[in-house]
Each structure stands twice: as structure tokens, then as C-alpha cells.
């Protein structure tokens, strides 16, 4: 079971190749400039070469479906769908926030809460069980306020993601989360799509490639340019 994994929802352009749950090769780079359009297909080529397989050997493609960068998700989804169409193989989609929780499961946390910066005081977030990875609270675009995650304040929590700084600044004057730990340097990574993708492949939980759309959560907001008269 050889799967190509693509994760482009954040500053991390990430590609992995796996055989069942074994990681064969990983290529990724975190860039403030969001270089998915420049790097994605090069990383796919390198990952396949590093894994020692060709595109024709693939059994499926897995995409980190978001939420996250609108443009990054569009680029990743277009590439994944193109591979699936051309190779006539199934498409698998996994919540990108889940990949942020995956490396910290079964540690000493009651829950893991990814926080992805979504502009202003808003974050993309969900709450995952610290042992099983089960989604306790559904994925949402949340505007932070003094009541955010209130019912979890006494739990041992790990907050991860580039939205952590925004969250910590908001609660800087309060010791509301005495048992919490924080890690800002966590981004979705293709290597953490592997476990869930393998489960979905075995259960034949595939996407409709023609109609698949990334999990945007919010409409695209472009930058308006002023015209000098």
C-alpha cells in the first residue's frame, strides 16, 4: 500500500511517501513566504525518488484538507486531484489539525489543542483527546476571548501551532491555564497523515475526486489594491 501524502495548508510545504504505516521518505520546508507553488512538485519528485518508487507504483494520494492557507490548500488539492485523475487511484483527505496533534498523542496530556493563525484574533482550532486523538470539539474558526477553552482550563493541555503566541498574548496577565504547555513551532506535516490515511485506505473511505474541495472554513479574503488617480 504505497501512498503519496501532500500537506500544504500552512507555511510548511510537506510531502511524504509511505508503504502502509512505514514512512519511506519526507521532504518539507517551512517558509514565511509560503512557497508551495514553487516547491510542491519538486518535493513530490524528490520524495518518490527517495522512496525508490515511481508515480505508477502509487495506490492512493492523501491530502491534508485544511483548514489553513486558502492558496496553499488550493495548490495542494489541485495537485492531488491531478495525480489521482492521471493515475486512476483514490483520493484520501485528512484534517490538517489532526496532523498537529498526532506526534504528541499518548504523552501526559488530557487534550491537545492546535491553534492556527487565521488573522486578527481568530484561530483555526479543534480539541483532540490526548491519548486516542479522538476529536472532542469540532474544527472551527474561533475568535479568541476571555472564555476561550474555559471548560478545559484545569486540564493538562498542550497548545500547538503558530496561533499559540496570539493566544498567550491574550491571556498574558492571567494564570488561567496553570497546567498548560505551549509549542509555537508546530505545523501540519505530511508524515503525520500516514496513520490516518492508512486507516481510511483499508476502510475504503475515499473522496469523490471530481467534487472534492479543501476544508476552507472561511471564504477567501483578498487584499484590495488602491488605484492612484
N, C-alpha and C positions, 0 to 999 in steps of 0.2 A: 504494500500500500504506500505509494510514493506521492506525496502531496507538496505542492508549492504554496508557500504562505506569504501573503503580502499585507504589510501594515503601514499605512501612510496617513493616519488620522492626526498625527502630531508633528513636532519638529524632528522626530526620528523616522527617517526613511529606512524601512527594515524589510528584509527578505530572508526567508529560511526555506530549506528543503528537508523533508523528513521521510523516514521509512517507518511506518506505524508510529510509535511514540519516540523513536530514536531520531535525534537531531543529527542530520548529515552535514549541513553547512549553514552558516549565518553570515549575512552581510548587512551592515547597518551603519548609519551615520546620523548623529544629532546635529542639526544646523539651525541657527536662528533665522536663516534665510529661507527655510522650507524648500529644500532642493529636490523634492520628489520628481518633478518633471525632468530634471537633469539626470538624476541618479537611478531612478527606478529600474529601467530596462538594463542598465549596466550591472546593477546589483543582481537582477534575475540571472543574467548571463554568468556572472561570477559564482553565484550560489549553485547553479546547476553544474558548472564546471568543477567546483569544489566538491560537490556531492558525487561526481563521476557518473552523472546521468544526463540524458537529453530531454528536451520537451516531450518527445514522443513516448518517453517512459512514464510520464505522469499519469496518475489515476484520478486526480482532482486538483482543484485550486481552492485555497481558503483565503478569504479576505477579512481583515479587521474592519467591521462595518461602521465603526464610529460609536458614539459621537466624537466630534473633533473638528479639525480644519475642513471647511467646506471644499476648498480647492484640492487639498490633499486627498480627501475621500473620493472626489470625482476622478482624480487621476488614477488612484488605486483600483477603483471599481471598473473603470473603462478598460484598464489593462487586464484585470482578472477575467472580465467577461469576454474580452478578445481571445485570450488563451483558451477559455472554455469552448467558445464557438469554434475556433480553429481546430482544436484537438478532439472535440466532441466528448468532453469529460464534464463531470458535475461541478457545480459551484457551491461552496460551503461558506457561511458567514458566521462570525463570532463577535460578540460585543467587545469593543476595544477596551472598555473599562475593566472587563474581566481579566484581560491580559496583564493589567497593572496589579491586580490582587494576587494572581497566580503564584508568583515567586515567593510570596510571604505566607502562604497557607500552611497550616499545621505548626505554626510557631505560637508563641504565647500571647495571642491576641483574640479578644472576643469578636471583633469585627474589623474589617479593612475598608477604608473609605477613600476611593480615588477622587481627586479634585483636579479637574482640567479647566484651565483658564478659558472663560468664554466672554471676555471683555467686561469692563466696568466692574461691578460687584457680583457678577454672575459666574457660576461654575457648572460644568457638566459633572454629575456625580451619581453614585449608587452606593448601596451598602451591602457588603458581602460578609457572610459568616466566616470567621477566622480559621475554622478547621475544615469545613466542607466546601467553601467557596460558593455556597448557595446564595442567590440574590435575596437579601432580606427586604430591601427597599428598592423599588424600580428605578431605572435610569431616568434622570430628569435634568432640566436646566434650572438651576436653583439660584435665586438671588439671596446672597448671604445677609442674615440679620442676627439679632441677639438671641433668637430662638432656634437657630440652625442646629440640627442634630441634638436638640435638648434632651430627648429621652435616652440618649446614649452617653451622656456626659460622665456617668460614673463607671462606664465600661472601660476595659483596656482596649484602646483604639489605636490603629495605625492609619494616619492620614498620608497619602502619597500623591505626587503629581505636581505640575507647575502651578496649580492653583493654591497650593499649601501656603505660600507666602502671603497671598491675599487674605486667606483665612486667618493666619496667625496675626497679621497686622490688625485685622478687625477686632480680635479678642486680646490684643496686646496688654490691656490694662486689667485683664480679668484672669483668674485661675479657674476658668470654667471646666477645663478638661485636665484634671490632675493626673490621670492615668494614661494620657495620650502620648504617642510618639509621632514624629513628623519627618518625612523624607521628600524633599522637593525634587530630587534628581531621579525621578522615575517616570518613564514614558512607555507607552504601548510598544511592545516588541513582538516581532513575528515568531520568535522562538516559543513564546507563551500562548500562541494559538494552537500549538501542536496537540496537546492533550484533548482539548475540547473538539478540535477538528476530527481527530481520530474517532472519538465517541460518535460524532454526528455521521461520519462516513459509515461506520458499522451499522448505524440505525437507519441509514439512507435518508437522513434529514438534509436534503439538498434544497437550494434555492431555485426559483424559476429564473433562469439566466436572462431571459428576454425582458422580464419585468422587475428584476432586482434593482433596488435603489438603496444607497447607503442610509444609515441612521443619522440624519442630519439634526433632528430635534428642533432646530431653528431655521428660518428662511435665511438665504444668503443676504448679507448686508455689504454692498459695495461702497467704495469711497467716492463721494461726489467731488468732481473737479470743478473749480470755479473758472469761468471764462473771463478773460480780461477784455473789456470793450475798448 
